[in-house]
């Protein structure tokens, strides 16, 4: 990836629905160049999809939580694969410090969150977890 690809990705992160014409204008390249670069980024799996990002207030009943995960020994890859297969895990991050991984959890109710936590605790290779419920976002 070169500088234009990185700028293109940054623009798409801000607004994935931006038109090819607007992207081309902002990047100072032709529409064909933008179209070709997007196709290449998709074909090479740099871009793997587009999504809608909602403000937390748009889904007031959705419960969000953060889970710190400590992995047993050298089982990180297996744990990551299992967590990525868990529908309650909205995102998964590799971290340093006390926790090996940080999982963003989402559920429609406390009961559903409890079920997600129970399934995660059964994953082989997880030494311990700590979960904090997201109460508010300030920025």
N, C-alpha and C positions, 0 to 999 in steps of 0.2 A: 504494500500500500504506500502510495506517495502522499504528498501534502494535499492534493486535490481530493483524493479519496477520503482522507481524514476530515477535511472541511465538509465534504458531502455528507459523511456520517454524522458530523456534529449538527448540520442543518436538519437532517432527517430525525435526529433525536429531539430537536426542538419542535418539529412539526412534520411527522411522517406523511402528512397529506399535502405537503407543499407541492405545487405543480412542477413539472419538469422545466417549464419555461422560467418560473421563479428561481428554481435551483440554478439553472444555467446562468441567469442574470447575476445572481449573488456570487457565483463562482467565477464569472467572467469566461465561460466556455460555451460551446454550442449545446443545443438540446440533444443532439445525437451523441455528443460526448457524455452527457449526464446519463442518458438512457443506456449506453454501452457500459458505463462504469457501474451503474446499479445492477445491471444484468450480471456482470462479472463478479461483483460482490455477493450477489445471491447464489450464483453458480459455485463459487468457492466456499460457500457457507459462512462467510463473514457476516452477512445479513441473513438471519434465519427466519425472520418473520416481522410482522408489523402488528401493533397492538393499540388498544385504547387505554389511556392513562386517566383514571378518575380521581378527583379530589376526595379525600376521606369523607367529607361531609355529604358527598353524593350518595354514599351507601351508609347511612347512619347506623343501621342494624348489624353491619358486618363487624366481626370481632377480629382484631389484629393482635398478634403477639410476636415477640422476639424470643428465640430459643438459642441459648449458647449450648454447643455440643462438644463434649470431650470424647475423643476417639481412643479406643483401646489399641495400643501397639501400632502396628503398621497397616491397619485396616481402613485407612482413610478412603481409598478408592471405592471399596465395597460399601462403606457407609454413605458416601456421596451418591453412588448409584441408587441405593435404596431410598435415600431422602428425595432424590429427584423423581422417583416413582411415586412418592406420596402426594396425593392430590391436595392435601392441606398445606403443603409447602409452596408458597408463592414465589420465593427466591431463596437462593442458598449462596452464602459467601464464605470464602476461605479467609481466615483471620490469623493474627498472631496474638500472643498474650495468653490469658487463662484458658480461653476456649479455642478449639481447633476450627470450628465452623460456627457460623451464625445463620440460623434459618429464620426467614420471615414466614410466619404462619397466618392463615386466614380461615375463618369459619363463620357460618351463619348464626350460630348460637353457642352458648357455653357448653351445651351437651355435645355438639359437634366438635368443639375445640377439645373437650375431654377425650373423645374418641381418637382424634388426631394424635394427642399426646400419648395415649395408650399404645397406638400402633407404632409410634416412633420409639417408645421405650422398649419395644420388643425387637428392635433391629439389632442384629448381632454386630458386635464391634463398637457399640456405644458404651462408654464407661459411665458417663453421667451427663445430665442436662440441667439447665436452669431456664425457666420460662418467665418472661415478664409481659404482662398485658399492656398493649399500647393504649394510652388514655387520651392523649391530645398531641397535635402537631402545631408548633408555633411558627415554623418557617418552612 
